[in-house]
Amino acid sequence: MTEEVRTGARGSGVRRADLRRGWGRFVDVLILVVRWAGLVCASLLATHVILTIGSANPDNGITQFVASVADPLALGFQDLFTPADPQLAVLLNYGIAALFWLFITSIARRILAALR
């Protein structure tokens, strides 16, 4: 586009369209980041549940890493239910936390999509 068109009356329309496109791209990237963050958090929590129920070696480095990451991701759900069976407690509490992450990120994605 020539400089005359950009500085003329139509120039502000071109800039607005560019801004809208840029904003749309930014929001799309943000939606993608939110989606992946939620999936990663839910996956780590689900992995912790699987390792616990599967009686994985608690001294293993992977098991320790997943447990240490899953604890803060549980966001207070880790002691929501206190059944006598500790494996059931992990299944319920960390499973609910994983579902919570999926639910919250789904809502966040919809809000962000509305901002496009």
Secondary structure, 3 states (H helix, E strand, C coil): CCHHHHHCCCHHHHHHHHHHHHHHHHHHHHHHHHHHHHHHHHHHHHHHHHHHHCCCCCCCHHHHHHHHHHHHHCCCHHHCCCCCCHHHHHHHHHHHHHHHHHHHHHHHHHHHHHCC
